[in-house]
Amino acid sequence: MIETEKKTERVILVGVALQDSENFDMSMQELENLAQTAGAEVQGVYVQNRDRYDSKTFIGSGKLDEIAQMVEADEIDTVIVNNRLTPRQNINLETILGVKVIDRMQLILDIFAMRARSHEGKLQVHLAQLKYMLPRLVGQGIMLSRQAGGIGSRGPGESQLELNRRSIRNQIHDIERQLKLVEKTRSTVREKRLESGVFKLGLIGYTNAGKSTIMNTLSKKDQYEANELFATLDATTKQIQLKDHFQVTLTDTVGFIQDLPTELVSSFKSTLEESRHVDLLLHVIDASDPDHATQEEVVLGILNDLDMLDIPRLTIYNKADLTEDFLPTLSPHVLLSAKAPDAKERLQEMILAKIREMAEPFSLTVPFAKSYLLHDLSQFAIIDQREVTETGEVVSGLIMAANRWRLEVFYD
C-alpha cells in the first residue's frame, strides 16, 4: 500500500461581535490557537458586528457571500464559527458554503478527543461528544454525515454518528455506567488519600498557563508539557517531598478556558473532583499573556461554579521571563519562570509558608522508647526544632488540625 501524505486542513474562522460581547478579540485569538492545536492551517478570519445573531445562518447574508467566495477561491476545507451553532444554523451554513462547518464547542471537543490518553479520559470525551451530537441528529449535513473527516470528526467516528437517537442514548447510558465504575474506583483511591493525612495540593489554571511544567519542576518527573492548548487532560497525582521528610501530594488537572462546553464540564466532573478535595490550590497564571486578567476571572468563575472558592489558594504567576513591568493582582503570589534554576526552591518556600499559615503549632516530649515514631510524624508535620533532654526529646513544629490526633500516640 502506498502511503499518502496527510493533507493539512485549510480553515476559515468566523466570529460575530454583539454590542454586549465581552473579551471578543481574546476569544477570536483563542479560536485561532485552538484551530492550530487541532492541526489546521488558518487561511482567513471574518468578523462581523451585529445587534444579534442571524437565526438562520448566524451571520448576515453579505458576510456569508464573502466567505462563500473565499471558500471556493482558496479551496477551504472547513469553516469554524466562534460560537455554539444551533442544528439549523449548522445545516444552513453547510448547505450554502458546501463545506464542513463546526463551531467552537465541537473544535474543543475534537482537541479533547485528540489529547485524551487514559481510558477514563476517552470515555469522558466520548460521552461529551455524544451529548453534543444528540440534538443535532437531524438532516444530512456535511458535519453529520462525516464523509469529509478531519477536524471535528475525531472521537466517536462516522459509524457512531449514523446511529439513530435511541442508539445514541443507549451509548450515553452505557458510557455513564462505565464512568460510574471508574469513579467508584477513583473515590476509593481518593478516600484512602484523605485518610492518609498527607497534605494535598491541586494545580489549576487556564489552559497553557504552565501547570504541567510546575508539576515537573516540583516533582522532577515527566508529565507531558507543551506550548499548546489542553496539553494535559487526565488528572495526575504525584507525591513530593517539601521539607526534610514532610510529604504532600500534587494533582494536575485539565486546564480551564472561557466558554468551556457544558458537556465537558459535566463529563469531567469526576476529574475536577480531584481538585475539590485538596487542602491548597496552586493557581497558575501565564504572566506573559496580555489577557491574563481575563483568564484569572474565568478560572475564579469556574471555581465559584464548582463551590471551590473557599479552598485556600496560592497564585503562581508563571513565565516571568517573558514579561516586563508585570503587576500581580492576586495574593498571596509568587512571580517566577518555572524553568528557572531557582524555581523549585522558590515554589517550595512559598508553599511551605502558606501551609504554615494553615497549620497549628505543637510541642511534645517524646520518650526515648518512642523516638522511632518521629520518622512517621515528620511525614505529616513540619518539624522545626528537636532538643534532647534527660527525659526524652522535645519536638516542636506545625501540624494540620486534621492530623493532630497523630500526636496522641506519644502520650500513651
C-alpha positions in Angstrom: 0.0 0.0 0.0 1.3 3.4 -0.9 1.1 5.9 2.0 -0.1 9.4 1.1 0.9 12.5 2.9 -1.8 13.7 5.3 -3.4 16.9 3.9 -3.4 19.9 6.3 -6.9 21.2 6.7 -7.4 24.7 5.4 -9.9 26.6 7.5 -11.7 30.0 7.9 -12.6 31.4 11.2 -15.8 33.3 11.7 -17.0 35.4 14.6 -19.9 37.8 15.4 -19.4 40.6 17.9 -22.6 41.7 19.6 -22.7 45.1 21.4 -22.5 43.4 24.8 -19.8 40.9 23.7 -17.0 40.7 26.3 -13.4 39.7 25.5 -14.3 39.2 21.8 -10.8 39.8 20.5 -9.3 37.4 23.1 -11.9 34.8 22.1 -11.1 35.1 18.4 -7.3 34.8 19.1 -8.1 31.8 21.2 -10.1 30.3 18.4 -7.1 30.6 16.1 -4.9 28.9 18.7 -7.4 26.2 19.1 -7.6 25.6 15.3 -3.8 25.4 15.1 -3.7 23.0 18.0 -6.2 20.8 16.1 -3.8 20.7 13.2 -5.5 23.3 10.9 -4.0 26.0 8.7 -5.9 29.2 9.2 -6.4 30.9 5.8 -8.6 33.8 6.9 -10.6 35.4 9.7 -14.1 37.0 9.2 -15.6 39.2 11.9 -19.0 40.9 11.8 -20.6 43.4 14.2 -24.3 42.8 14.7 -27.1 43.5 17.2 -28.0 39.8 17.3 -27.1 36.5 15.6 -28.9 35.6 12.5 -31.4 32.9 13.4 -30.9 31.0 10.1 -27.2 31.4 9.3 -25.7 33.0 12.4 -24.0 35.7 10.2 -25.5 38.2 7.8 -26.0 37.5 4.1 -23.4 40.0 2.9 -20.6 38.5 5.0 -21.8 35.0 4.1 -21.3 35.8 0.4 -17.7 37.0 1.1 -17.0 33.7 3.0 -18.5 31.6 0.2 -16.3 33.3 -2.4 -13.1 32.6 -0.3 -14.2 29.0 0.3 -14.3 28.5 -3.4 -11.3 30.5 -4.4 -8.9 29.2 -1.8 -10.1 25.6 -1.6 -11.2 25.9 2.0 -12.0 22.6 3.8 -13.7 23.8 6.9 -15.3 26.9 8.4 -15.1 27.2 12.2 -17.5 29.5 14.0 -16.6 31.1 17.3 -20.0 30.4 19.0 -22.3 27.5 19.6 -24.4 27.0 16.5 -27.9 25.6 16.5 -28.5 22.5 14.4 -30.5 24.6 12.0 -27.7 27.2 11.6 -25.2 24.4 11.1 -27.1 22.7 8.3 -27.9 26.0 6.6 -24.3 27.1 6.6 -23.0 23.8 5.3 -25.7 23.9 2.5 -24.8 27.4 1.4 -21.0 27.0 1.7 -20.7 23.4 0.5 -18.0 22.6 3.1 -17.9 21.2 6.6 -18.9 23.8 9.3 -18.1 23.3 13.0 -18.5 25.6 16.0 -16.1 26.4 18.9 -17.6 23.8 21.1 -17.0 21.0 18.6 -13.5 22.2 18.0 -12.7 22.0 21.7 -14.4 18.5 21.9 -12.2 17.4 19.0 -9.0 18.6 20.7 -10.0 16.8 23.8 -10.6 13.6 21.8 -7.1 14.0 20.3 -5.5 14.7 23.7 -7.2 12.1 25.9 -4.9 9.3 26.9 -6.4 7.3 29.7 -9.4 5.0 29.4 -11.4 7.4 31.7 -10.5 10.4 29.7 -11.5 8.8 26.4 -14.8 7.7 27.9 -15.5 11.3 29.2 -14.7 12.8 25.8 -16.9 10.2 24.0 -19.7 11.0 26.3 -19.4 14.8 25.8 -19.4 14.4 22.1 -22.4 12.1 22.0 -24.4 14.5 24.2 -23.4 17.3 21.9 -24.4 15.4 18.8 -27.7 14.0 20.1 -29.8 17.2 19.4 -28.1 17.6 16.0 -29.1 14.2 14.6 -31.4 15.9 12.0 -30.9 16.3 8.3 -27.9 15.0 6.4 -25.5 17.9 6.7 -21.8 17.5 5.9 -21.0 17.7 9.6 -23.3 14.8 10.5 -22.5 12.6 7.5 -18.8 12.8 8.4 -17.8 12.0 4.9 -15.3 14.8 4.9 -13.4 13.6 8.1 -10.7 15.8 9.5 -11.1 18.3 12.4 -14.4 17.7 14.3 -14.6 14.1 13.3 -12.3 12.5 16.0 -13.8 10.6 18.8 -17.0 8.5 18.2 -16.3 8.3 14.4 -18.6 8.1 11.4 -20.4 4.9 12.3 -21.5 6.3 15.6 -23.0 9.4 14.0 -25.1 7.3 11.6 -26.9 5.7 14.5 -30.4 6.8 15.4 -31.3 8.7 18.6 -32.2 5.6 20.6 -28.8 4.1 19.8 -27.0 7.3 20.8 -29.0 7.4 24.1 -28.1 3.7 24.7 -24.4 4.6 24.2 -24.7 7.5 26.6 -26.3 5.3 29.2 -23.5 2.6 28.7 -20.7 5.1 29.0 -22.2 6.8 32.1 -22.4 3.3 33.6 -18.7 2.7 32.9 -17.8 6.0 34.2 -19.6 5.3 37.5 -17.5 2.2 37.9 -14.3 4.2 37.2 -15.5 6.9 39.6 -16.1 4.3 42.3 -12.5 3.2 42.0 -11.3 6.8 41.9 -13.3 7.6 45.0 -11.8 4.6 46.8 -8.3 5.8 46.0 -9.3 9.4 46.9 -10.7 8.3 50.3 -7.5 6.4 51.1 -5.6 9.5 50.2 -7.8 11.6 52.5 -7.4 9.1 55.3 -3.7 9.0 54.9 -3.4 12.5 56.3 -1.0 13.7 53.6 -1.3 17.4 52.7 -2.9 17.7 49.3 -2.0 20.3 46.6 -4.0 20.9 43.5 -2.9 22.6 40.3 -5.5 24.7 38.5 -5.3 27.4 35.9 -6.1 28.5 32.3 -5.0 26.1 29.6 -1.4 26.6 28.6 -0.5 28.5 31.7 2.3 26.0 32.6 0.7 23.7 35.2 2.5 20.6 33.9 5.8 22.5 33.9 5.2 23.5 37.5 4.4 19.8 38.4 7.6 18.7 36.7 9.6 21.4 38.4 8.4 20.3 41.9 8.4 16.5 41.3 11.2 16.2 38.8 9.2 13.6 37.0 8.0 13.6 33.4 4.5 15.0 32.9 3.7 15.8 29.3 4.2 19.6 28.8 4.0 21.6 25.6 3.2 25.2 24.5 -0.2 24.2 23.3 -3.8 24.3 24.5 -5.1 21.3 26.6 -1.7 19.6 26.6 -2.8 17.7 29.7 -6.3 16.3 30.1 -6.1 13.4 32.6 -5.8 14.1 36.3 -2.3 13.1 37.5 -1.3 12.8 41.2 2.3 12.6 42.4 3.9 12.6 45.8 6.6 15.1 46.5 8.8 16.0 49.5 8.8 19.6 50.5 11.0 19.8 53.7 13.0 17.0 55.3 10.5 14.1 55.3 7.4 16.3 55.1 5.4 14.9 52.1 2.5 16.3 50.1 0.6 15.1 47.0 0.3 17.3 43.9 -2.6 16.8 41.4 -2.6 18.3 37.9 -5.9 18.6 36.1 -7.3 19.8 32.8 -6.9 23.5 32.0 -9.8 25.9 32.0 -10.9 28.0 29.1 -13.7 30.6 28.6 -16.9 29.1 27.1 -15.9 25.6 28.1 -18.7 23.4 26.6 -21.2 22.4 29.3 -21.0 18.9 28.1 -17.3 18.8 29.1 -17.9 20.4 32.5 -20.4 17.7 33.4 -18.4 14.9 31.8 -15.2 15.9 33.5 -16.9 16.3 36.9 -15.1 13.3 38.4 -11.7 14.6 37.1 -12.4 18.1 38.6 -13.4 16.3 41.8 -9.7 15.6 42.3 -9.2 19.3 42.9 -12.2 19.7 45.1 -10.7 17.7 47.9 -7.3 19.3 48.2 -6.0 21.4 51.1 -4.4 24.1 48.9 -4.9 25.2 45.3 -2.0 26.4 43.3 -3.5 28.8 40.7 -1.1 29.0 37.8 -1.3 32.1 35.5 0.6 32.9 32.4 2.0 36.4 33.3 3.2 36.9 29.7 -0.3 36.6 28.3 -1.8 40.1 27.7 -5.2 38.6 28.6 -4.1 37.1 31.9 -6.5 39.2 33.9 -9.5 37.9 32.0 -8.1 34.4 32.3 -7.9 34.9 36.1 -11.6 35.8 36.1 -12.5 32.8 34.0 -10.8 30.4 36.4 -12.2 32.1 39.5 -15.7 32.0 37.9 -15.4 28.2 37.3 -14.2 27.7 40.8 -17.2 29.6 42.0 -19.5 27.3 39.9 -17.8 24.3 41.4 -18.1 25.7 45.0 -14.3 25.7 45.4 -13.7 29.4 46.2 -13.4 28.6 49.9 -10.3 26.4 49.3 -7.1 28.3 50.2 -5.1 29.4 47.2 -1.6 30.4 46.3 -1.2 32.2 42.9 1.8 31.3 40.8 2.5 33.9 38.1 4.5 31.8 35.6 6.6 32.8 32.5 8.0 35.9 34.3 11.0 35.7 31.9 8.6 36.6 29.0 7.2 39.8 30.6 8.3 43.2 31.8 6.9 45.5 34.5 4.3 42.9 35.5 1.9 43.9 38.3 0.3 40.9 40.1 -3.4 41.4 41.1 -3.9 38.3 43.3 -2.3 37.5 46.7 -0.6 35.6 48.1 1.5 35.1 45.0 4.9 34.3 43.6 6.2 35.6 40.3 8.7 33.3 38.5 9.6 31.2 35.5 9.0 27.6 36.2 12.1 26.7 34.1 14.5 29.0 36.0 17.2 27.3 38.1 15.8 28.6 41.4 12.1 27.9 40.6 11.8 24.7 42.6 13.3 26.3 45.7 11.1 29.4 45.5 8.0 27.4 44.9 8.8 25.1 47.9 9.3 28.2 50.1 6.0 29.8 49.1 4.1 26.6 49.5 5.6 25.9 52.9 4.9 29.4 54.0 1.2 29.0 53.1 1.0 25.6 54.8 2.5 27.2 58.0 -0.3 29.8 58.0 -2.9 27.0 57.8 -1.3 24.6 60.4 -1.3 24.7 64.2 1.7 24.7 66.5 2.6 21.8 68.7 5.2 20.8 71.2 5.7 17.5 72.9 8.3 15.4 74.7 9.0 12.1 73.0 10.3 9.3 75.3 13.4 7.7 74.0 11.5 4.4 73.7 9.2 6.0 71.2 11.7 8.1 69.2 11.3 5.6 66.3 7.8 7.1 65.7 9.3 10.5 64.9 10.1 9.5 61.3 6.4 8.8 60.6 5.4 12.0 62.3 7.8 14.0 60.1 5.8 13.0 57.0 2.6 14.7 58.3 4.1 17.5 60.4 6.6 20.3 59.8 9.2 19.7 62.5 11.1 22.9 63.2 13.1 22.0 66.4 14.3 18.9 68.2 16.2 19.1 71.5 17.4 16.1 73.6 16.8 16.3 77.3 17.2 13.8 80.2 13.6 12.6 79.9 13.4 12.4 76.1 13.4 14.5 73.0 11.4 17.8 72.9 9.9 18.2 69.4 8.1 21.3 68.2 6.6 22.4 64.9 3.4 22.7 63.0 0.7 20.2 62.1 -2.7 20.4 60.4 -5.7 20.2 62.7 -7.0 17.1 61.0 -3.7 15.3 61.8 -3.5 16.4 65.5 -4.7 13.0 66.6 -1.5 11.5 65.4 0.3 13.1 68.4 -1.8 11.0 70.8 0.5 8.0 70.3 3.3 9.8 72.1 1.2 10.3 75.2 0.1 6.6 75.6 
